[in-house]
Amino acid sequence: MYKHLEAGKPARTCDLSDEEREIVNGWFLLTMKPVIYAANIAEDAIADSDSSPMVQAVKKIAADEKAECITISAAIEEEIAGMEADERQMFLDELGIKQSGLDSLITACYHLLGLISFLTAGADECRAWTIRRGTKAPQAAGKIHTDFERGFIRAEIVPFETLKELGSMNACREKGLIRSEGKDYVMQDGDITLFRFNV
């Protein structure tokens, strides 16, 4: 590790065993922190940004450093900041962009930090809960309330895309698409979940 750092390389790029990584994490090295590079390009180049040699150079640096890289146009971000949601999406579609720079940044942050979201939905509220990738259902329930984890019985789950397609939890239930999962279930990004518990 010392030679790696002496060579001016960030600590996050050093090949370490799990045991070594645990020790090094206790040192709180700045270069162990995750990094995201943002390549700011002109508004008219955003749709074909992957062909830009400058963007490719930034992406290579990011890959070499085990970092993330996003491409944004600050001019576009400034323009869409004041738009309504439907107007914003229409504008992005015209430019040939799937998501805004802010949305790209959020996606990259979640990926880099190993985070996912599951959702809970009721008659009066729908809420997203952020958890670490690999979290099991009882621990996810504990994010809502410790009693949910302590008295966990099962999780009733439907993927977000299925709910979006069918329109309601009742429609999903009628088609038998709500799964019942136990304590060993590993939560997936976009799971819409109802936790059953008893304390």
PyMOL commands that set and color helices and strands:
alter all, ss='L'
color gray80, all
select helices_A, chain A and resi 2-6+11-13+18-25+30-32+43-45+49-51+53-64+74-80+85-95+101-113+137-144+146-150+160-166+169-174
alter helices_A, ss='H'
color red, helices_A
select strands_A, chain A and resi 36-40+68-72+115-121+126-132+152-159+179-181+191-197
alter strands_A, ss='S'
color yellow, strands_A
deselect
rebuild
show_as cartoon
